[in-house]
């Protein structure tokens, strides 16, 4: 065989493909047939899957006690209604989760605390079912349809936290803010239980729709609105601190080339909201902006906007009473 061209391939393959085995070509044809069959197997995909299983197994052995504790905590949370039966949750500590500065041990502690804390705060099983299906906790009817915020379990952004707040204009999702309840010992800052925001993502191709929604909502953007809701939830559950991840520590935006596009969604939002930077990790945020000094030249407009936000926060506090116990 001088060259391996199309006609040569066809000549050798013909006996096998047509079912006519020629004595001089049978072994060669069978060999080439086997090569073709092997080429169809995605060895790289198989290797990645095998590597992932080995990686999981090694980490499970290294953190065996914590893994068992997490499994038992999820079982208890499932019985209490604070868990949405996602089998992938137990593997989250093995990947980047919530923030880049967290170690594997920190991720185990984060999940252990969140599910033990959150399941204890739910008022009843009915509250869990409402969150699982997505419950609207704030709504405003406008001349151009309704804008509303929904509380749900995080599915689309599940590595950024366990719960999500989604901003909608009519049926269109415009913004999603993902968060978990973590302990200050795990984060290295805060006081006791911390509502930690790990993700704040706008939907693609929805910039114009977000501008329209901002105008309909007294010039409060979807990102700012979701932060108001998060602050109200923190007040309802009676936690001590609220924090937002920095652009450098965000699990999707920590790569140097992408930090610039994430700053507007994270660092700038937290700074405008009165956040105090904690190194490159996160920002500690206030529960109410009314106490912050007014730096804007238009002081009356700022006061009016803050009064609208306070009214919204109180309305949300009233709406979530059916979900969380007062203790």
RARAKA-V357004 format. One record per helix or strand. SS is the DSSP state (helix for helix, strand for strand). FROM is the first residue (numbers start at 1). LEN is the number of residues. If there is no record, write none. Layout:
[[SS:FROM:LEN] [SS:FROM:LEN]]
//
This chain:
[[helix:6:12] [helix:26:14] [helix:43:20] [helix:64:17] [helix:89:6] [helix:104:18] [strand:122:1] [helix:125:9] [strand:135:8] [strand:145:9] [strand:163:7] [strand:172:12] [helix:184:4] [strand:193:10] [helix:207:10] [helix:222:16] [strand:241:5] [helix:256:8] [helix:267:6] [strand:276:3] [strand:282:4] [helix:289:3] [helix:299:24] [strand:324:1]]
//
